[in-house]
Amino acid sequence: QVRLVESGGGLVQAGGSLRLSCAASGLTFSSYAMGWIRQTPGKEREFVAAISWSGANTYYQESVKGRFTVSRDNAKNTVYLQMDSLKPEDTAVYYCVARWGGTATGPSGWPYWGQGTQVTVSS
């Protein structure tokens, strides 16, 4: 029932920018915390960022602080991840995730996942 659809991934040069979008349906969007988790084949899933239901609180993986910005537009049922100053180590499949109520900072704390969008940063 809950459907999360990511878009905006692509191939960029190191130092470039991308904005990921996640369109949500099948849920009362304003009641859900939203987040982003990434995964590279052969590596463990990694929490990237999260935003509370109201947008008042945001959380970031230390490696992306100052470079990534998570935001949401509850009127559009959409969450965004603005990624600036991209590095090759940011290369991963980025998943939009959701959970009712408050945020979580570990991958296991998010019950709903999108299909993912590939981000590749070349050097």
C-alpha positions as YAML, in Angstrom:
chain: A
units: angstrom
residues:
- id: 1
  name: GLN
  ca: [0.00, 0.00, 0.00]
- id: 2
  name: VAL
  ca: [2.78, 2.42, 0.88]
- id: 3
  name: ARG
  ca: [4.63, 3.40, -2.24]
- id: 4
  name: LEU
  ca: [7.82, 5.43, -2.40]
- id: 5
  name: VAL
  ca: [9.26, 6.35, -5.78]
- id: 6
  name: GLU
  ca: [12.69, 7.92, -6.05]
- id: 7
  name: SER
  ca: [13.97, 9.93, -8.97]
- id: 8
  name: GLY
  ca: [16.81, 12.27, -9.81]
- id: 9
  name: GLY
  ca: [19.78, 9.95, -9.73]
- id: 10
  name: GLY
  ca: [22.41, 9.95, -12.40]
- id: 11
  name: LEU
  ca: [26.07, 10.23, -13.29]
- id: 12
  name: VAL
  ca: [27.96, 13.31, -12.18]
- id: 13
  name: GLN
  ca: [31.54, 14.42, -11.82]
- id: 14
  name: ALA
  ca: [33.10, 14.81, -8.41]
- id: 15
  name: GLY
  ca: [32.18, 18.19, -7.00]
- id: 16
  name: GLY
  ca: [28.88, 18.26, -8.82]
- id: 17
  name: SER
  ca: [25.34, 18.28, -7.50]
- id: 18
  name: LEU
  ca: [22.17, 16.25, -7.75]
- id: 19
  name: ARG
  ca: [18.75, 16.57, -6.22]
- id: 20
  name: LEU
  ca: [16.88, 13.39, -5.43]
- id: 21
  name: SER
  ca: [13.12, 13.37, -5.07]
- id: 22
  name: CYS
  ca: [10.83, 10.83, -3.47]
- id: 23
  name: ALA
  ca: [7.11, 10.83, -4.17]
- id: 24
  name: ALA
  ca: [5.05, 9.05, -1.54]
- id: 25
  name: SER
  ca: [1.58, 7.58, -1.75]
- id: 26
  name: GLY
  ca: [-0.56, 5.22, 0.29]
- id: 27
  name: LEU
  ca: [0.22, 6.99, 3.54]
- id: 28
  name: THR
  ca: [-0.67, 10.12, 5.41]
- id: 29
  name: PHE
  ca: [2.54, 11.84, 4.47]
- id: 30
  name: SER
  ca: [2.53, 14.43, 7.22]
- id: 31
  name: SER
  ca: [2.36, 11.67, 9.85]
- id: 32
  name: TYR
  ca: [5.53, 9.96, 8.65]
- id: 33
  name: ALA
  ca: [9.16, 10.65, 9.21]
- id: 34
  name: MET
  ca: [11.11, 10.33, 5.99]
- id: 35
  name: GLY
  ca: [14.68, 9.49, 5.26]
- id: 36
  name: TRP
  ca: [17.35, 8.39, 2.84]
- id: 37
  name: ILE
  ca: [19.52, 5.29, 3.07]
- id: 38
  name: ARG
  ca: [22.17, 4.28, 0.59]
- id: 39
  name: GLN
  ca: [23.82, 1.03, -0.37]
- id: 40
  name: THR
  ca: [26.78, 0.07, -2.51]
- id: 41
  name: PRO
  ca: [27.07, -3.55, -3.67]
- id: 42
  name: GLY
  ca: [29.26, -5.47, -1.27]
- id: 43
  name: LYS
  ca: [28.88, -2.87, 1.45]
- id: 44
  name: GLU
  ca: [26.43, -2.43, 4.29]
- id: 45
  name: ARG
  ca: [23.47, -0.13, 4.11]
- id: 46
  name: GLU
  ca: [24.19, 3.32, 5.45]
- id: 47
  name: PHE
  ca: [21.87, 5.91, 6.90]
- id: 48
  name: VAL
  ca: [22.22, 9.20, 5.06]
- id: 49
  name: ALA
  ca: [19.62, 11.65, 6.31]
- id: 50
  name: ALA
  ca: [16.18, 11.91, 7.88]
- id: 51
  name: ILE
  ca: [13.54, 14.53, 8.50]
- id: 52
  name: SER
  ca: [10.76, 14.56, 11.06]
- id: 53
  name: TRP
  ca: [7.09, 14.62, 10.16]
- id: 54
  name: SER
  ca: [6.88, 18.38, 10.56]
- id: 55
  name: GLY
  ca: [10.21, 19.12, 8.93]
- id: 56
  name: ALA
  ca: [11.38, 20.77, 12.13]
- id: 57
  name: ASN
  ca: [14.17, 18.28, 12.77]
- id: 58
  name: THR
  ca: [16.77, 16.87, 10.42]
- id: 59
  name: TYR
  ca: [19.53, 14.33, 10.95]
- id: 60
  name: TYR
  ca: [22.58, 13.49, 8.88]
- id: 61
  name: GLN
  ca: [25.30, 10.93, 8.56]
- id: 62
  name: GLU
  ca: [28.51, 12.67, 9.57]
- id: 63
  name: SER
  ca: [30.13, 12.14, 6.20]
- id: 64
  name: VAL
  ca: [27.44, 14.15, 4.41]
- id: 65
  name: LYS
  ca: [26.93, 16.99, 6.88]
- id: 66
  name: GLY
  ca: [27.45, 20.33, 5.20]
- id: 67
  name: ARG
  ca: [27.06, 18.78, 1.76]
- id: 68
  name: PHE
  ca: [23.60, 17.21, 1.75]
- id: 69
  name: THR
  ca: [20.29, 18.77, 2.70]
- id: 70
  name: VAL
  ca: [17.08, 16.86, 3.32]
- id: 71
  name: SER
  ca: [13.76, 18.65, 3.04]
- id: 72
  name: ARG
  ca: [10.10, 17.85, 2.58]
- id: 73
  name: ASP
  ca: [7.02, 19.39, 1.09]
- id: 74
  name: ASN
  ca: [4.02, 17.87, 2.82]
- id: 75
  name: ALA
  ca: [1.61, 19.55, 0.43]
- id: 76
  name: LYS
  ca: [3.26, 17.63, -2.42]
- id: 77
  name: ASN
  ca: [3.89, 14.39, -0.51]
- id: 78
  name: THR
  ca: [7.52, 14.66, -1.51]
- id: 79
  name: VAL
  ca: [10.86, 14.48, 0.25]
- id: 80
  name: TYR
  ca: [14.09, 15.73, -1.29]
- id: 81
  name: LEU
  ca: [17.78, 15.19, -0.87]
- id: 82
  name: GLN
  ca: [19.93, 17.97, -2.24]
- id: 83
  name: MET
  ca: [23.45, 16.65, -2.71]
- id: 84
  name: ASP
  ca: [26.27, 19.11, -3.27]
- id: 85
  name: SER
  ca: [30.03, 18.68, -3.47]
- id: 86
  name: LEU
  ca: [29.57, 15.06, -4.40]
- id: 87
  name: LYS
  ca: [32.44, 12.65, -3.90]
- id: 88
  name: PRO
  ca: [33.14, 9.28, -5.52]
- id: 89
  name: GLU
  ca: [32.44, 7.62, -2.18]
- id: 90
  name: ASP
  ca: [28.87, 8.92, -2.41]
- id: 91
  name: THR
  ca: [28.27, 6.48, -5.26]
- id: 92
  name: ALA
  ca: [25.44, 4.19, -4.22]
- id: 93
  name: VAL
  ca: [21.83, 3.30, -4.72]
- id: 94
  name: TYR
  ca: [19.85, 5.78, -2.70]
- id: 95
  name: TYR
  ca: [16.61, 4.60, -1.14]
- id: 96
  name: CYS
  ca: [13.79, 6.73, 0.13]
- id: 97
  name: VAL
  ca: [12.47, 5.36, 3.41]
- id: 98
  name: ALA
  ca: [9.53, 6.09, 5.69]
- id: 99
  name: ARG
  ca: [8.25, 5.27, 9.15]
- id: 100
  name: TRP
  ca: [5.24, 6.39, 11.13]
- id: 101
  name: GLY
  ca: [5.96, 8.95, 13.79]
- id: 102
  name: GLY
  ca: [9.50, 9.80, 14.73]
- id: 103
  name: THR
  ca: [12.78, 9.36, 12.95]
- id: 104
  name: ALA
  ca: [15.31, 6.57, 13.16]
- id: 105
  name: THR
  ca: [18.99, 6.70, 12.27]
- id: 106
  name: GLY
  ca: [19.62, 3.06, 11.48]
- id: 107
  name: PRO
  ca: [18.50, 1.21, 8.34]
- id: 108
  name: SER
  ca: [16.59, -1.36, 10.39]
- id: 109
  name: GLY
  ca: [14.35, 1.33, 11.84]
- id: 110
  name: TRP
  ca: [12.62, 2.10, 8.56]
- id: 111
  name: PRO
  ca: [9.85, -0.29, 7.50]
- id: 112
  name: TYR
  ca: [9.02, 1.25, 4.13]
- id: 113
  name: TRP
  ca: [11.50, 1.52, 1.28]
- id: 114
  name: GLY
  ca: [11.39, 2.74, -2.28]
- id: 115
  name: GLN
  ca: [12.99, 0.97, -5.22]
- id: 116
  name: GLY
  ca: [16.10, 3.11, -5.16]
- id: 117
  name: THR
  ca: [17.81, 5.45, -7.58]
- id: 118
  name: GLN
  ca: [21.42, 5.10, -8.69]
- id: 119
  name: VAL
  ca: [23.87, 7.88, -7.99]
- id: 120
  name: THR
  ca: [27.29, 7.55, -9.59]
- id: 121
  name: VAL
  ca: [30.03, 10.08, -8.95]
- id: 122
  name: SER
  ca: [33.03, 9.86, -11.22]
- id: 123
  name: SER
  ca: [36.51, 11.07, -10.41]
...
